[in-house]
Amino acid sequence: MRPYKPYICQTIGELNDKLGWMMLNAPTFKDPSGYFPDRDLDITFKGFNESLSNLRSKLGDERYEKMRQMSDQMRSLFESDPDSKTGGAKEGCKIIYEMEMMLRRRRPALK
C-alpha cells in the first residue's frame, strides 16, 4: 500500500475547503475507516503548511505569515489535547474558524 500523500491546495477556495475538513477531523486527523492508516496530525499539517507556501503570492506576505503562525499554534493545541478533554482542541478549532474568516476578507486594493 502506498503511503498517504496530503493534497496541496492550488487555490484559496481549496484552502478554505481544507480548513473545513480540518475542523471536522480535529484534533488527531486520523481516518476512522482505516482506509488511510498513515493520515495523522503530522501529515495533515505538512500538507496544510505546504498549501500555505504554495498560495503565498495569492495570500500576500502579511496574511501568509499570520496564517503560518496560527498553523503552528493550532498544531500545538491539537497535540496537547488529542482526546478533546482539556480545551486545547476547542481552542485549535477556534483558530481554524479565524483562518476561514481571514480567507473570506478581501485583500485591500493595490494603489
N, C-alpha and C positions, 0 to 999 in steps of 0.2 A: 504494500500500500504506500502511495506517495504521501509525504508529509503535507500537512495543511499549509497552504500559502495564502496569506491575507490579501484581500483586494485593496489595491492602491487607487484611491479616488482620482478622477480626471476632471471633475467639475465641482463647483461649490454645492450644487444640488446633491451630488453623490456624497459629499462630505456631510451634509445635513442628514441624509439618509443613514449614513454610518453612525452618526451620533444617536439617532433614534434606535438603531439596532443595539448600540452600546447600552442605552438606557434599559432596554428590555432584557439584556443578558448580564448586566452588572450583578454582583461585583466580581464573579470568577470568570465569566465569559466561556465557561465550559459548555460543550454541546451535550444536552441531556439525552439525546438519542444515541450517542456513541458513534455516530457516523463520521464525525470529525474529532477523533480522540486527541489530536495534537493541538486543538484550539484551546487557548488559555489566555490568561492576563498578559503574559509576555508577548505572545504573537499578536494579540489584539492591539496593544499599544505600539508595537513595532509598525504595524500596518497603518495605524492612525497617524503616528508621527511622520511616517514617510508620505502619507497623503497630505499632511500639512506642508511638508517641504515641497512636494510636487506642485502645490497650489499657492506657494508663497507670492508669486508675482500677481496673482489674482486677488489674494487676501490683502496685500500690502504689508510692508515690513512691520509696522506697528501692530497691526492685528495679528499677524503671524507670530510675533514674539510673545504677545499676550496669550494667545491660544496655546502656544508651546509651554509656557509657564503653567497655565491652567491644566494642561495634559499631565505634566509631572505631578502637580498637586493632586489631581484626581486619581492618578495611579497609586500614589502613596496612600490615599484614603481607602481605596478598594483593597490594597494589600493588607492594611491594618484591620479590616473588618470583613473577612471573606464569608462569614456566616450571617452578615447583616444584623448583628446583635448590639454593637456599641455606638451606632450612629454614624460611623465613618462612611459606610456605603451610601447612606442617605445624603450625606454632605457631598460625596462624589457625584451623585445623580443631580444635585443642585448645580454643580459646575457644568454638567452636560447641558442642562437647561440654559444656563448663562451663555454657553458657547453657541447653542442654537439661536439665541436672541442676537448674539453678535453677528452671526451669518445673515440674519434677516435684515439687519440695518444696512442701509445703502452707504457706500463709501461717499465721502464728500466729493463734489465735482472738482476736477483739476482746474486751476486758474492759468 
